[in-house]
Amino acid sequence: QVQLVESGGGLVQIGGSLRLSCTASGDVISMNTMAWYRQAPGKQRELVAAITRAGRTDVVRSVRDRTTISRDNSKNTVYLQMVDLKPEDTGVYYCKVDTVSLVDYWGPGTQVTVSS
């Protein structure tokens, strides 16, 4: 099993930036892609960005110009950096890992609130 813990959320001003971290423990050797999802109030959870073990990234078009995903395999940690935050970026941000055994693991989530 893989355990995930996200950190870095909180209240951010419009136009500000954030850096989220997600650290994995447990069966980390089985990890493949790590990804960030978010869920806004009343909406479905959606993918924000993903990164493979080799470092190949994919960021959804709606935030691509202001979002960076990165990964430190030595620390079993994935990061999400976003700039120029907007109120629509508000939501719970979740880290997800998929593994070579085709099992997905989710973190508990971290709240991000963008407000003036």
CNS distance restraints for C-alpha pairs under 8 A (distance, minus, plus):
assign (resid   1 and name CA) (resid  26 and name CA) 5.92 0.50 0.50
assign (resid   1 and name CA) (resid  27 and name CA) 5.40 0.50 0.50
assign (resid   2 and name CA) (resid  24 and name CA) 6.47 0.50 0.50
assign (resid   2 and name CA) (resid  25 and name CA) 5.72 0.50 0.50
assign (resid   2 and name CA) (resid  26 and name CA) 4.81 0.50 0.50
assign (resid   2 and name CA) (resid  27 and name CA) 5.25 0.50 0.50
assign (resid   2 and name CA) (resid  28 and name CA) 6.36 0.50 0.50
assign (resid   2 and name CA) (resid 105 and name CA) 6.49 0.50 0.50
assign (resid   3 and name CA) (resid  24 and name CA) 5.53 0.50 0.50
assign (resid   3 and name CA) (resid  25 and name CA) 5.20 0.50 0.50
assign (resid   3 and name CA) (resid  26 and name CA) 6.08 0.50 0.50
assign (resid   3 and name CA) (resid 105 and name CA) 7.35 0.50 0.50
assign (resid   3 and name CA) (resid 106 and name CA) 7.89 0.50 0.50
assign (resid   3 and name CA) (resid 107 and name CA) 7.16 0.50 0.50
assign (resid   4 and name CA) (resid  22 and name CA) 6.43 0.50 0.50
assign (resid   4 and name CA) (resid  23 and name CA) 5.68 0.50 0.50
assign (resid   4 and name CA) (resid  24 and name CA) 4.61 0.50 0.50
assign (resid   4 and name CA) (resid  25 and name CA) 6.62 0.50 0.50
assign (resid   4 and name CA) (resid  95 and name CA) 7.23 0.50 0.50
assign (resid   4 and name CA) (resid  96 and name CA) 7.95 0.50 0.50
assign (resid   4 and name CA) (resid 105 and name CA) 7.62 0.50 0.50
assign (resid   4 and name CA) (resid 106 and name CA) 6.62 0.50 0.50
assign (resid   4 and name CA) (resid 107 and name CA) 4.69 0.50 0.50
assign (resid   4 and name CA) (resid 108 and name CA) 7.61 0.50 0.50
assign (resid   5 and name CA) (resid  22 and name CA) 5.40 0.50 0.50
assign (resid   5 and name CA) (resid  23 and name CA) 5.47 0.50 0.50
assign (resid   5 and name CA) (resid  24 and name CA) 6.68 0.50 0.50
assign (resid   5 and name CA) (resid  95 and name CA) 7.97 0.50 0.50
assign (resid   5 and name CA) (resid 107 and name CA) 5.63 0.50 0.50
assign (resid   5 and name CA) (resid 108 and name CA) 6.96 0.50 0.50
assign (resid   5 and name CA) (resid 109 and name CA) 7.84 0.50 0.50
assign (resid   6 and name CA) (resid  20 and name CA) 7.02 0.50 0.50
assign (resid   6 and name CA) (resid  21 and name CA) 5.54 0.50 0.50
assign (resid   6 and name CA) (resid  22 and name CA) 4.23 0.50 0.50
assign (resid   6 and name CA) (resid  23 and name CA) 6.61 0.50 0.50
assign (resid   6 and name CA) (resid  94 and name CA) 7.33 0.50 0.50
assign (resid   6 and name CA) (resid  95 and name CA) 6.77 0.50 0.50
assign (resid   6 and name CA) (resid 107 and name CA) 6.52 0.50 0.50
assign (resid   6 and name CA) (resid 108 and name CA) 7.33 0.50 0.50
assign (resid   6 and name CA) (resid 109 and name CA) 6.20 0.50 0.50
assign (resid   6 and name CA) (resid 110 and name CA) 6.11 0.50 0.50
assign (resid   7 and name CA) (resid  20 and name CA) 5.74 0.50 0.50
assign (resid   7 and name CA) (resid  21 and name CA) 5.26 0.50 0.50
assign (resid   7 and name CA) (resid  22 and name CA) 6.38 0.50 0.50
assign (resid   7 and name CA) (resid 110 and name CA) 6.39 0.50 0.50
assign (resid   8 and name CA) (resid  18 and name CA) 7.30 0.50 0.50
assign (resid   8 and name CA) (resid  19 and name CA) 6.03 0.50 0.50
assign (resid   8 and name CA) (resid  20 and name CA) 4.55 0.50 0.50
assign (resid   8 and name CA) (resid  21 and name CA) 6.24 0.50 0.50
assign (resid   8 and name CA) (resid 110 and name CA) 7.44 0.50 0.50
assign (resid   9 and name CA) (resid  18 and name CA) 7.46 0.50 0.50
assign (resid   9 and name CA) (resid  19 and name CA) 7.82 0.50 0.50
assign (resid   9 and name CA) (resid  20 and name CA) 6.42 0.50 0.50
assign (resid   9 and name CA) (resid 110 and name CA) 5.42 0.50 0.50
assign (resid   9 and name CA) (resid 111 and name CA) 5.38 0.50 0.50
assign (resid   9 and name CA) (resid 112 and name CA) 4.94 0.50 0.50
assign (resid   9 and name CA) (resid 113 and name CA) 7.97 0.50 0.50
assign (resid  10 and name CA) (resid 110 and name CA) 7.83 0.50 0.50
assign (resid  10 and name CA) (resid 111 and name CA) 6.01 0.50 0.50
assign (resid  10 and name CA) (resid 112 and name CA) 4.93 0.50 0.50
assign (resid  10 and name CA) (resid 113 and name CA) 6.11 0.50 0.50
assign (resid  11 and name CA) (resid 112 and name CA) 6.07 0.50 0.50
assign (resid  11 and name CA) (resid 113 and name CA) 4.78 0.50 0.50
assign (resid  11 and name CA) (resid 114 and name CA) 5.98 0.50 0.50
assign (resid  11 and name CA) (resid 115 and name CA) 7.23 0.50 0.50
assign (resid  12 and name CA) (resid  16 and name CA) 6.14 0.50 0.50
assign (resid  12 and name CA) (resid  17 and name CA) 7.15 0.50 0.50
assign (resid  12 and name CA) (resid  18 and name CA) 7.47 0.50 0.50
assign (resid  12 and name CA) (resid  85 and name CA) 7.82 0.50 0.50
assign (resid  12 and name CA) (resid 112 and name CA) 7.33 0.50 0.50
assign (resid  12 and name CA) (resid 113 and name CA) 6.05 0.50 0.50
assign (resid  12 and name CA) (resid 114 and name CA) 4.84 0.50 0.50
assign (resid  12 and name CA) (resid 115 and name CA) 6.34 0.50 0.50
assign (resid  13 and name CA) (resid  85 and name CA) 7.46 0.50 0.50
assign (resid  13 and name CA) (resid 114 and name CA) 5.48 0.50 0.50
assign (resid  13 and name CA) (resid 115 and name CA) 5.08 0.50 0.50
assign (resid  13 and name CA) (resid 116 and name CA) 5.26 0.50 0.50
assign (resid  14 and name CA) (resid  84 and name CA) 7.02 0.50 0.50
assign (resid  14 and name CA) (resid  85 and name CA) 5.42 0.50 0.50
assign (resid  14 and name CA) (resid  86 and name CA) 5.36 0.50 0.50
assign (resid  14 and name CA) (resid  87 and name CA) 6.64 0.50 0.50
assign (resid  14 and name CA) (resid 114 and name CA) 5.75 0.50 0.50
assign (resid  14 and name CA) (resid 115 and name CA) 5.52 0.50 0.50
assign (resid  14 and name CA) (resid 116 and name CA) 5.62 0.50 0.50
assign (resid  15 and name CA) (resid  83 and name CA) 6.99 0.50 0.50
assign (resid  15 and name CA) (resid  84 and name CA) 4.05 0.50 0.50
assign (resid  15 and name CA) (resid  85 and name CA) 4.73 0.50 0.50
assign (resid  15 and name CA) (resid  86 and name CA) 6.38 0.50 0.50
assign (resid  16 and name CA) (resid  83 and name CA) 6.06 0.50 0.50
assign (resid  16 and name CA) (resid  84 and name CA) 5.33 0.50 0.50
assign (resid  16 and name CA) (resid  85 and name CA) 5.38 0.50 0.50
assign (resid  17 and name CA) (resid  81 and name CA) 7.34 0.50 0.50
assign (resid  17 and name CA) (resid  82 and name CA) 5.51 0.50 0.50
assign (resid  17 and name CA) (resid  83 and name CA) 4.22 0.50 0.50
assign (resid  17 and name CA) (resid  84 and name CA) 6.03 0.50 0.50
assign (resid  17 and name CA) (resid  85 and name CA) 5.96 0.50 0.50
assign (resid  18 and name CA) (resid  80 and name CA) 7.86 0.50 0.50
assign (resid  18 and name CA) (resid  81 and name CA) 5.71 0.50 0.50
assign (resid  18 and name CA) (resid  82 and name CA) 5.44 0.50 0.50
assign (resid  18 and name CA) (resid  83 and name CA) 6.63 0.50 0.50
assign (resid  19 and name CA) (resid  79 and name CA) 6.75 0.50 0.50
assign (resid  19 and name CA) (resid  80 and name CA) 5.50 0.50 0.50
assign (resid  19 and name CA) (resid  81 and name CA) 4.46 0.50 0.50
assign (resid  19 and name CA) (resid  82 and name CA) 6.62 0.50 0.50
assign (resid  20 and name CA) (resid  79 and name CA) 5.49 0.50 0.50
assign (resid  20 and name CA) (resid  80 and name CA) 5.03 0.50 0.50
assign (resid  20 and name CA) (resid  81 and name CA) 6.51 0.50 0.50
assign (resid  21 and name CA) (resid  77 and name CA) 6.67 0.50 0.50
assign (resid  21 and name CA) (resid  78 and name CA) 5.82 0.50 0.50
assign (resid  21 and name CA) (resid  79 and name CA) 4.58 0.50 0.50
assign (resid  21 and name CA) (resid  80 and name CA) 6.59 0.50 0.50
assign (resid  22 and name CA) (resid  77 and name CA) 5.37 0.50 0.50
assign (resid  22 and name CA) (resid  78 and name CA) 5.29 0.50 0.50
assign (resid  22 and name CA) (resid  79 and name CA) 6.43 0.50 0.50
assign (resid  22 and name CA) (resid  95 and name CA) 6.32 0.50 0.50
assign (resid  23 and name CA) (resid  75 and name CA) 7.39 0.50 0.50
assign (resid  23 and name CA) (resid  76 and name CA) 5.71 0.50 0.50
assign (resid  23 and name CA) (resid  77 and name CA) 4.31 0.50 0.50
assign (resid  23 and name CA) (resid  78 and name CA) 6.65 0.50 0.50
assign (resid  24 and name CA) (resid  28 and name CA) 6.65 0.50 0.50
assign (resid  24 and name CA) (resid  76 and name CA) 5.41 0.50 0.50
assign (resid  24 and name CA) (resid  77 and name CA) 6.25 0.50 0.50
assign (resid  25 and name CA) (resid  76 and name CA) 7.34 0.50 0.50
assign (resid  27 and name CA) (resid  31 and name CA) 7.50 0.50 0.50
assign (resid  28 and name CA) (resid  76 and name CA) 7.07 0.50 0.50
assign (resid  30 and name CA) (resid  99 and name CA) 5.20 0.50 0.50
assign (resid  30 and name CA) (resid 100 and name CA) 5.52 0.50 0.50
assign (resid  30 and name CA) (resid 101 and name CA) 7.30 0.50 0.50
assign (resid  31 and name CA) (resid  53 and name CA) 7.67 0.50 0.50
assign (resid  31 and name CA) (resid  97 and name CA) 6.47 0.50 0.50
assign (resid  31 and name CA) (resid  98 and name CA) 6.01 0.50 0.50
assign (resid  31 and name CA) (resid  99 and name CA) 4.38 0.50 0.50
assign (resid  31 and name CA) (resid 100 and name CA) 6.47 0.50 0.50
assign (resid  32 and name CA) (resid  52 and name CA) 6.07 0.50 0.50
assign (resid  32 and name CA) (resid  53 and name CA) 5.48 0.50 0.50
assign (resid  32 and name CA) (resid  97 and name CA) 6.90 0.50 0.50
assign (resid  32 and name CA) (resid  98 and name CA) 5.58 0.50 0.50
assign (resid  32 and name CA) (resid  99 and name CA) 5.01 0.50 0.50
assign (resid  32 and name CA) (resid 100 and name CA) 6.29 0.50 0.50
assign (resid  33 and name CA) (resid  50 and name CA) 6.76 0.50 0.50
assign (resid  33 and name CA) (resid  51 and name CA) 5.61 0.50 0.50
assign (resid  33 and name CA) (resid  52 and name CA) 4.23 0.50 0.50
assign (resid  33 and name CA) (resid  53 and name CA) 5.91 0.50 0.50
assign (resid  33 and name CA) (resid  97 and name CA) 5.85 0.50 0.50
assign (resid  33 and name CA) (resid  98 and name CA) 5.54 0.50 0.50
assign (resid  33 and name CA) (resid  99 and name CA) 7.26 0.50 0.50
assign (resid  34 and name CA) (resid  50 and name CA) 5.73 0.50 0.50
assign (resid  34 and name CA) (resid  51 and name CA) 5.50 0.50 0.50
assign (resid  34 and name CA) (resid  52 and name CA) 6.35 0.50 0.50
assign (resid  34 and name CA) (resid  53 and name CA) 7.71 0.50 0.50
assign (resid  34 and name CA) (resid  78 and name CA) 6.84 0.50 0.50
assign (resid  34 and name CA) (resid  95 and name CA) 7.21 0.50 0.50
assign (resid  34 and name CA) (resid  96 and name CA) 5.73 0.50 0.50
assign (resid  34 and name CA) (resid  97 and name CA) 4.53 0.50 0.50
assign (resid  34 and name CA) (resid  98 and name CA) 6.63 0.50 0.50
assign (resid  35 and name CA) (resid  47 and name CA) 7.57 0.50 0.50
assign (resid  35 and name CA) (resid  48 and name CA) 7.56 0.50 0.50
assign (resid  35 and name CA) (resid  49 and name CA) 5.66 0.50 0.50
assign (resid  35 and name CA) (resid  50 and name CA) 3.98 0.50 0.50
assign (resid  35 and name CA) (resid  51 and name CA) 6.20 0.50 0.50
assign (resid  35 and name CA) (resid  78 and name CA) 7.85 0.50 0.50
assign (resid  35 and name CA) (resid  95 and name CA) 5.73 0.50 0.50
assign (resid  35 and name CA) (resid  96 and name CA) 5.14 0.50 0.50
assign (resid  35 and name CA) (resid  97 and name CA) 6.37 0.50 0.50
assign (resid  36 and name CA) (resid  47 and name CA) 6.27 0.50 0.50
assign (resid  36 and name CA) (resid  48 and name CA) 5.50 0.50 0.50
assign (resid  36 and name CA) (resid  49 and name CA) 5.40 0.50 0.50
assign (resid  36 and name CA) (resid  50 and name CA) 6.28 0.50 0.50
assign (resid  36 and name CA) (resid  80 and name CA) 7.39 0.50 0.50
assign (resid  36 and name CA) (resid  93 and name CA) 6.75 0.50 0.50
assign (resid  36 and name CA) (resid  94 and name CA) 5.63 0.50 0.50
assign (resid  36 and name CA) (resid  95 and name CA) 4.71 0.50 0.50
assign (resid  36 and name CA) (resid  96 and name CA) 6.22 0.50 0.50
assign (resid  37 and name CA) (resid  45 and name CA) 6.49 0.50 0.50
assign (resid  37 and name CA) (resid  46 and name CA) 5.33 0.50 0.50
assign (resid  37 and name CA) (resid  47 and name CA) 4.30 0.50 0.50
assign (resid  37 and name CA) (resid  48 and name CA) 5.09 0.50 0.50
assign (resid  37 and name CA) (resid  49 and name CA) 7.12 0.50 0.50
assign (resid  37 and name CA) (resid  93 and name CA) 5.68 0.50 0.50
assign (resid  37 and name CA) (resid  94 and name CA) 5.06 0.50 0.50
assign (resid  37 and name CA) (resid  95 and name CA) 6.35 0.50 0.50
assign (resid  37 and name CA) (resid  96 and name CA) 7.42 0.50 0.50
assign (resid  38 and name CA) (resid  45 and name CA) 5.46 0.50 0.50
assign (resid  38 and name CA) (resid  46 and name CA) 5.47 0.50 0.50
assign (resid  38 and name CA) (resid  47 and name CA) 6.54 0.50 0.50
assign (resid  38 and name CA) (resid  48 and name CA) 6.70 0.50 0.50
assign (resid  38 and name CA) (resid  91 and name CA) 6.09 0.50 0.50
assign (resid  38 and name CA) (resid  92 and name CA) 5.42 0.50 0.50
assign (resid  38 and name CA) (resid  93 and name CA) 4.24 0.50 0.50
assign (resid  38 and name CA) (resid  94 and name CA) 5.82 0.50 0.50
assign (resid  39 and name CA) (resid  43 and name CA) 6.23 0.50 0.50
assign (resid  39 and name CA) (resid  44 and name CA) 5.89 0.50 0.50
assign (resid  39 and name CA) (resid  45 and name CA) 4.24 0.50 0.50
assign (resid  39 and name CA) (resid  46 and name CA) 6.27 0.50 0.50
assign (resid  39 and name CA) (resid  91 and name CA) 5.19 0.50 0.50
assign (resid  39 and name CA) (resid  92 and name CA) 5.25 0.50 0.50
assign (resid  39 and name CA) (resid  93 and name CA) 6.55 0.50 0.50
assign (resid  40 and name CA) (resid  44 and name CA) 7.20 0.50 0.50
assign (resid  40 and name CA) (resid  45 and name CA) 7.28 0.50 0.50
assign (resid  40 and name CA) (resid  88 and name CA) 7.78 0.50 0.50
assign (resid  40 and name CA) (resid  89 and name CA) 7.68 0.50 0.50
assign (resid  40 and name CA) (resid  90 and name CA) 6.12 0.50 0.50
assign (resid  40 and name CA) (resid  91 and name CA) 4.15 0.50 0.50
assign (resid  40 and name CA) (resid  92 and name CA) 6.53 0.50 0.50
assign (resid  41 and name CA) (resid  91 and name CA) 6.41 0.50 0.50
assign (resid  47 and name CA) (resid  60 and name CA) 7.14 0.50 0.50
assign (resid  48 and name CA) (resid  59 and name CA) 6.03 0.50 0.50
assign (resid  48 and name CA) (resid  60 and name CA) 5.59 0.50 0.50
assign (resid  48 and name CA) (resid  63 and name CA) 7.58 0.50 0.50
assign (resid  49 and name CA) (resid  57 and name CA) 7.28 0.50 0.50
assign (resid  49 and name CA) (resid  58 and name CA) 5.51 0.50 0.50
assign (resid  49 and name CA) (resid  59 and name CA) 4.20 0.50 0.50
assign (resid  49 and name CA) (resid  60 and name CA) 6.10 0.50 0.50
assign (resid  49 and name CA) (resid  69 and name CA) 6.48 0.50 0.50
assign (resid  50 and name CA) (resid  57 and name CA) 5.67 0.50 0.50
assign (resid  50 and name CA) (resid  58 and name CA) 5.25 0.50 0.50
assign (resid  50 and name CA) (resid  59 and name CA) 6.52 0.50 0.50
assign (resid  50 and name CA) (resid  69 and name CA) 6.97 0.50 0.50
assign (resid  51 and name CA) (resid  55 and name CA) 5.69 0.50 0.50
assign (resid  51 and name CA) (resid  56 and name CA) 5.41 0.50 0.50
assign (resid  51 and name CA) (resid  57 and name CA) 4.36 0.50 0.50
assign (resid  51 and name CA) (resid  58 and name CA) 6.42 0.50 0.50
assign (resid  51 and name CA) (resid  69 and name CA) 6.90 0.50 0.50
assign (resid  51 and name CA) (resid  70 and name CA) 6.99 0.50 0.50
assign (resid  51 and name CA) (resid  71 and name CA) 7.30 0.50 0.50
assign (resid  52 and name CA) (resid  56 and name CA) 5.27 0.50 0.50
assign (resid  52 and name CA) (resid  57 and name CA) 6.63 0.50 0.50
assign (resid  53 and name CA) (resid  73 and name CA) 7.41 0.50 0.50
assign (resid  55 and name CA) (resid  70 and name CA) 7.50 0.50 0.50
assign (resid  55 and name CA) (resid  71 and name CA) 7.13 0.50 0.50
assign (resid  57 and name CA) (resid  69 and name CA) 7.04 0.50 0.50
assign (resid  57 and name CA) (resid  70 and name CA) 7.96 0.50 0.50
assign (resid  59 and name CA) (resid  63 and name CA) 7.17 0.50 0.50
assign (resid  59 and name CA) (resid  64 and name CA) 5.48 0.50 0.50
assign (resid  59 and name CA) (resid  67 and name CA) 7.32 0.50 0.50
assign (resid  59 and name CA) (resid  68 and name CA) 7.68 0.50 0.50
assign (resid  59 and name CA) (resid  69 and name CA) 7.73 0.50 0.50
assign (resid  60 and name CA) (resid  64 and name CA) 5.79 0.50 0.50
assign (resid  61 and name CA) (resid  65 and name CA) 7.86 0.50 0.50
assign (resid  63 and name CA) (resid  67 and name CA) 5.91 0.50 0.50
assign (resid  64 and name CA) (resid  68 and name CA) 7.74 0.50 0.50
assign (resid  66 and name CA) (resid  82 and name CA) 5.61 0.50 0.50
assign (resid  66 and name CA) (resid  83 and name CA) 5.33 0.50 0.50
assign (resid  66 and name CA) (resid  84 and name CA) 6.81 0.50 0.50
assign (resid  67 and name CA) (resid  80 and name CA) 7.18 0.50 0.50
assign (resid  67 and name CA) (resid  81 and name CA) 5.61 0.50 0.50
assign (resid  67 and name CA) (resid  82 and name CA) 4.49 0.50 0.50
assign (resid  67 and name CA) (resid  83 and name CA) 6.66 0.50 0.50
assign (resid  68 and name CA) (resid  80 and name CA) 5.89 0.50 0.50
assign (resid  68 and name CA) (resid  81 and name CA) 5.09 0.50 0.50
assign (resid  68 and name CA) (resid  82 and name CA) 6.51 0.50 0.50
assign (resid  69 and name CA) (resid  78 and name CA) 7.29 0.50 0.50
assign (resid  69 and name CA) (resid  79 and name CA) 5.65 0.50 0.50
assign (resid  69 and name CA) (resid  80 and name CA) 4.69 0.50 0.50
assign (resid  69 and name CA) (resid  81 and name CA) 6.37 0.50 0.50
assign (resid  70 and name CA) (resid  78 and name CA) 5.80 0.50 0.50
assign (resid  70 and name CA) (resid  79 and name CA) 5.22 0.50 0.50
assign (resid  70 and name CA) (resid  80 and name CA) 6.67 0.50 0.50
assign (resid  71 and name CA) (resid  76 and name CA) 7.65 0.50 0.50
assign (resid  71 and name CA) (resid  77 and name CA) 5.81 0.50 0.50
assign (resid  71 and name CA) (resid  78 and name CA) 4.28 0.50 0.50
assign (resid  71 and name CA) (resid  79 and name CA) 6.03 0.50 0.50
assign (resid  72 and name CA) (resid  76 and name CA) 6.00 0.50 0.50
assign (resid  72 and name CA) (resid  77 and name CA) 5.37 0.50 0.50
assign (resid  72 and name CA) (resid  78 and name CA) 6.34 0.50 0.50
assign (resid  73 and name CA) (resid  77 and name CA) 6.44 0.50 0.50
assign (resid  85 and name CA) (resid  89 and name CA) 6.41 0.50 0.50
assign (resid  85 and name CA) (resid 114 and name CA) 6.79 0.50 0.50
assign (resid  86 and name CA) (resid  90 and name CA) 7.62 0.50 0.50
assign (resid  86 and name CA) (resid 114 and name CA) 6.24 0.50 0.50
assign (resid  86 and name CA) (resid 115 and name CA) 7.86 0.50 0.50
assign (resid  87 and name CA) (resid 113 and name CA) 7.50 0.50 0.50
assign (resid  87 and name CA) (resid 114 and name CA) 4.91 0.50 0.50
assign (resid  87 and name CA) (resid 115 and name CA) 6.01 0.50 0.50
assign (resid  88 and name CA) (resid 114 and name CA) 7.68 0.50 0.50
assign (resid  89 and name CA) (resid 112 and name CA) 7.65 0.50 0.50
assign (resid  89 and name CA) (resid 113 and name CA) 7.54 0.50 0.50
assign (resid  89 and name CA) (resid 114 and name CA) 6.64 0.50 0.50
assign (resid  90 and name CA) (resid 111 and name CA) 7.82 0.50 0.50
assign (resid  90 and name CA) (resid 112 and name CA) 5.39 0.50 0.50
assign (resid  90 and name CA) (resid 113 and name CA) 4.61 0.50 0.50
assign (resid  90 and name CA) (resid 114 and name CA) 5.37 0.50 0.50
assign (resid  91 and name CA) (resid 111 and name CA) 5.92 0.50 0.50
assign (resid  91 and name CA) (resid 112 and name CA) 5.45 0.50 0.50
assign (resid  91 and name CA) (resid 113 and name CA) 6.44 0.50 0.50
assign (resid  92 and name CA) (resid 109 and name CA) 5.84 0.50 0.50
assign (resid  92 and name CA) (resid 110 and name CA) 5.38 0.50 0.50
assign (resid  92 and name CA) (resid 111 and name CA) 4.34 0.50 0.50
assign (resid  92 and name CA) (resid 112 and name CA) 6.00 0.50 0.50
assign (resid  93 and name CA) (resid 109 and name CA) 5.28 0.50 0.50
assign (resid  93 and name CA) (resid 110 and name CA) 5.24 0.50 0.50
assign (resid  93 and name CA) (resid 111 and name CA) 6.19 0.50 0.50
assign (resid  93 and name CA) (resid 112 and name CA) 7.00 0.50 0.50
assign (resid  94 and name CA) (resid 106 and name CA) 6.84 0.50 0.50
assign (resid  94 and name CA) (resid 107 and name CA) 5.84 0.50 0.50
assign (resid  94 and name CA) (resid 108 and name CA) 6.72 0.50 0.50
assign (resid  94 and name CA) (resid 109 and name CA) 4.36 0.50 0.50
assign (resid  94 and name CA) (resid 110 and name CA) 6.58 0.50 0.50
assign (resid  95 and name CA) (resid 106 and name CA) 5.80 0.50 0.50
assign (resid  95 and name CA) (resid 107 and name CA) 5.28 0.50 0.50
assign (resid  95 and name CA) (resid 109 and name CA) 6.89 0.50 0.50
assign (resid  96 and name CA) (resid 104 and name CA) 6.85 0.50 0.50
assign (resid  96 and name CA) (resid 105 and name CA) 5.59 0.50 0.50
assign (resid  96 and name CA) (resid 106 and name CA) 4.53 0.50 0.50
assign (resid  96 and name CA) (resid 107 and name CA) 6.43 0.50 0.50
assign (resid  97 and name CA) (resid 104 and name CA) 5.62 0.50 0.50
assign (resid  97 and name CA) (resid 105 and name CA) 5.24 0.50 0.50
assign (resid  97 and name CA) (resid 106 and name CA) 6.59 0.50 0.50
assign (resid  98 and name CA) (resid 102 and name CA) 6.40 0.50 0.50
assign (resid  98 and name CA) (resid 103 and name CA) 5.89 0.50 0.50
assign (resid  98 and name CA) (resid 104 and name CA) 4.37 0.50 0.50
assign (resid  98 and name CA) (resid 105 and name CA) 6.40 0.50 0.50
assign (resid  99 and name CA) (resid 103 and name CA) 5.59 0.50 0.50
assign (resid  99 and name CA) (resid 104 and name CA) 6.36 0.50 0.50
